[in-house]
Amino acid sequence: MAKEITSRTEDYSQWYLDIVKKAGLADNSPVRGCMIIKPNGYALWENMRDALDRMFKDTGHVNVYFPLLIPKSFLSKEAAHVEGFAKECAVVTHYRLKNDPDGHGVIVDPEAKLEEELIIRPTSETIIWDTYRNWINSYRDLPLLYNQWANVMRWEMRTRPFLRTAEFLWQEGHTAHATAEEAIAETRQMLDVYADFAENWMAMPVVKGVKTPNERFAGAEDTYCIEALMQDGKALQAGTSHFLGQNFARAFDVKFLNKDNKEELVWATSWGVSTRLIGGLIMTHSDDDGLVLPPKLAPTQVVIVPIPKPSPEITEAADKISKLLRGMGIRVKVDNDETKRPGFKFAEYEMLGIPVRIGIGARDLAAGKVEVARRDTKEKMSVDTEGVAEYIKNLLDDIQQNLFNRAKAYRESMTTKVDNFDDFQKVLEEKGGFILAHWDGTGETEDKIKELTKATIRCIPLDSVEEDGKCVLTGALSKRRVLFARAY
């Protein structure tokens, strides 16, 4: 199976597409730019969704659902927002089909034109804030801490499964607050939730930062983000959290009476992550033999394979071990399929990225042993059957930590400080990765660097310290380094 995967060094883009296909994560759709998420991919998304949902609820949020279709007039109310999304919107103009009089299937009924066109949501701020106007009257109604799990449509021209598709699954939080301080605290809190999830569930190290004005979400006062580094040296924006100020409250006339009985505009946030995280997971950990998954998110954490095929003794041992593992909350599969040879199964489960494989053969079993193989390092161990369940439990924790440590070490090796534009260009071309460099703070310089190098400012890191320096392009004075990279 691994021979069917293009190597990362030969063609990284094709390697990624091969992993998506061979690991059964997604398939092409009849609709250009959309994808069909297959059972393996959707099980991975479910585990991500469930973990994040618990984290949201632990921070006081509850789930709601808003309509897929948004009146076109809503998008006209917040100028920056409509400008940011206008070119990506899919528009519904009619509400009915009819049989073609010429007998060629169906056609759009010209008599069924909508009075006002509807937009398939690219994001839900507008319809949500139109609704919040009816839900918020007093400070007693605040805060609203709402999240929705949904799909959205953004008409992308250049697509790649999970990383950039016209339709994708995501969550979008939309909160309303009485003060700017509360809204900013909410924005930062959710950024921390995303970083926690990325690092402790996905084993994907991230840099927390704030976007430059050029890179902010359309309609936001500030956009915070987490940025990860993929194995090809490109950055991936893995999540964003936006402080919207009072822009949407002003646009949709959402006001409340404060404790002094005075009318004020509400303060807002929005935040979201999407199925793009699956793309990030693939590109952070996987290798030329297939998918590599962190145990916390792997749909199947352990697979037990009888060698060479099931027998009463082997089946009994496999069932006993699987029962012990399930009792520990570990997701385990016993493969009793007699139509496939063990070698084929090993390659298949390696391709699927299952973190741990247990092989049970008659000879090992007679010696009170089983063979345990870990996906991340390919290491194989002979383990006593009596203590194997506890051993596996600890091994899964070790694999989770090892994947994070490995990804972090790679990121650190691929992060370079530069102080002049020649070095900036040289590092980009010869090494890639994150570049920490001084910037003069102007949008013009930011645009010029992007034009010359295709590198963008990923963020201004939140942990950056003041440091006198000169902009790599203009030589103007600068107080701190920002994070540059080429990105997905």
C-alpha positions, -999 to +999 in steps of 0.1 A: +000+000+000+028+024+009+041+021-027+009+037-038+017+068-019+039+095-035+068+104-012+068+137+005+101+147-010+090+138-045+057+157-045+043+169-012+010+180-027+004+146-043+015+129-011-012+147+007-039+138-018-027+101-018-030+100+020-066+114+019-076+088-007-058+057+005-067+063+042-103+066+032-108+101+045-126+118+016-136+115-020-143+139-048-178+152-052-199+157-084-200+194-073-167+211-081-148+222-050-168+201-026-158+168-010-175+137+003-162+129+038-159+091+041-165+071+073-128+073+084-127+110+079-160+116+095-151+095+125-120+116+130-141+148+127-166+134+152-138+129+178-126+164+172-161+178+174-169+160+206-137+170+224-142+207+213-179+206+223-170+195+258-144+223+260-169+249+249-195+237+274-169+237+302-165+274+295-202+281+297-213+279+261-244+263+247-253+251+212-279+266+189-286+264+152-294+291+127-307+288+091-284+279+061-300+307+040-294+344+047-314+373+031-290+392+007-299+425+024-284+413+057-249+412+041-252+448+030-255+461+066-219+457+077-197+472+049-164+455+057-181+422+062-198+422+028-167+434+011-148+405+027-172+378+016-190+391-015-168+373-041-173+339-022-211+339-019-233+313-035-267+329-043-302+312-044-324+331-069-353+307-075-374+284-054-388+259-079-379+236-108-403+224-135-402+198-163-384+211-195-411+214-222-386+200-246-384+168-225-348+174-214-352+168-176-359+198-155-353+235-157-355+265-133-390+278-133-387+315-144-420+322-126-404+312-093-379+340-089-374+350-053-384+385-043-351+388-025-321+365-032-308+343-005-272+337+003-259+303+014-241+312+046-204+319+042-205+326+080-235+335+102-227+369+119-254+387+099-284+364+105-274+359+142-271+396+150-304+403+133-319+377+157-300+390+188-318+423+183-349+405+194-333+385+222-313+413+240-331+441+258-314+445+292-280+438+308-298+409+325-300+392+290-261+392+287-239+376+280-251+353+253-226+325+249-237+306+219-221+282+194-234+263+164-220+233+145-228+238+109-217+237+073-209+268+053-202+276+016-175+298+003-170+297-035-133+287-036-117+284-070-086+264-060-096+236-036-079+208-018-097+182+005-101+195+040-076+224+036-098+245+013-132+234+000-162+253-012-184+236+015-169+227+048-180+217+083-172+238+112-183+254+145-189+291+149-193+308+182-212+341+184-212+358+218-227+391+230-214+411+260-222+442+280-186+455+280-156+456+257-135+440+285-158+410+287-158+406+249-120+408+247-116+383+276-140+359+257-120+363+225-087+355+243-103+326+263-115+309+231-081+313+215-067+295+245-093+267+241-082+263+205-045+262+214-052+237+241-071+215+217-044+217+190-016+209+213-031+184+238-055+166+214-040+170+180-004+170+192+001+200+169+022+228+184+008+263+176+018+299+179-008+322+194-010+357+179-030+386+166-035+393+129-023+425+112-051+449+100-046+435+065-053+400+076-082+406+100-116+389+097-140+411+077-158+433+102-135+426+132-116+450+154-090+423+162-085+388+150-065+363+171-052+331+156-033+299+161-007+291+135+009+257+129+038+246+107+034+217+083+061+193+072+067+211+039+076+243+058+043+261+051+021+276+078-015+267+084-040+290+101-057+264+124-082+286+142-094+322+147-111+342+174-125+376+166-132+407+187-160+423+167-163+454+189-197+470+183-197+468+145-224+442+141-245+456+170-244+490+153-252+475+119-282+455+133-292+480+160-286+456+189-288+477+221-294+470+258-303+490+289-273+490+313-275+490+351-279+528+350-309+524+327-290+539+298-290+524+263-258+510+249-247+490+219-237+453+226-201+441+223-195+410+202-171+381+194-171+352+170-147+323+167-144+291+147-124+261+136-133+237+108-126+204+090-094+222+079-080+207+112-081+173+096-057+186+069-035+200+096-034+167+114-024+148+082+004+172+073+017+175+109+022+138+116+018+115+086+046+098+067+053+080+034+036+049+047+003+065+054-017+084+080-003+089+116-029+098+142-026+110+177-042+084+200-066+109+216-083+115+182-078+082+164-112+065+157-096+032+165-067+034+190-057-003+190-062-031+166-057-068+175-046-091+147-046-129+151-015-145+134-017-162+110-055-165+115-080-169+143-081-200+165-101-207+196-071-200+219-061-168+200-097-156+198-101-161+235-069-141+243-079-113+218-114-110+234-099-109+269-074-082+260-100-061+240-125-063+270-098-050+293-089-022+270-125-012+264-129-012+302-102+015+302-121+036+277-098+026+248-112+022+213-102-012+201-109-035+171-103-072+168-097-083+132-110-118+127-112-115+089-098-148+075-098-136+039-067-113+044-032-123+053-015-107+084+010-088+062-019-072+042-036-062+075-004-047+089+000-025+059-037-015+059-036-005+095-004+013+091-020+033+062-050+041+084-027+054+112-040+032+140-016+041+169-011+006+183-012-029+167-012-061+188-003-093+170-013-126+187+003-158+175+001-193+189+039-195+197+039-161+214+007-170+233+022-202+246+051-181+260+026-157+276+035-129+252+020-107+225+037-085+199+030-048+202+038-023+174+035+014+177+027+034+145+047+066+153+082+050+155+074+015+139+090+000+170+079-036+180+079-049+215+072-084+231+049-078+260+036-102+287-001-109+282-009-104+319+001-067+319-006-059+283-037-037+289-019-014+314+011-013+290-011-002+261-027+025+282+007+040+290+019+035+255-009+055+240+000+084+263+036+080+253+027+081+216+006+112+221+034+130+238+060+118+213+040+131+183+038+165+200+075+166+209+085+155+174+063+182+158+075+209+182+112+200+176+106+202+138+089+236+142+118+250+163+143+237+138+123+255+111+120+289+128+146+314+118+154+350+129+165+372+100+175+409+100+178+418+063+158+411+031+185+391+014+185+366+042+147+367+043+145+356+007+173+331+010+156+314+040+123+313+023+137+297-008+162+273+007+146+263+040+111+276+044+093+275+078+086+303+101+106+335+099+108+360+127+116+394+113+111+431+120+083+449+101+076+486+100+039+482+108+025+495+075+001+477+052+021+489+022+052+471+034+032+440+042+017+439+007+051+445-009+068+416+009+039+394-001+042+405-037+079+399-038+081+366-018+045+351-015+052+352+023+026+368+046+026+379+082+010+350+099+006+368+132+022+391+157+030+365+184+014+372+218+045+361+235+068+384+215+089+408+235+099+444+226+132+444+207+146+474+188+153+466+152+148+476+116+122+465+091+136+438+068+123+456+037+123+493+045+148+497+073+123+517+093+124+514+131+105+484+146+098+474+182+091+437+177+095+408+154+065+393+136+059+358+122+062+354+084+057+323+063+043+310+031+010+295+039-020+273+029 
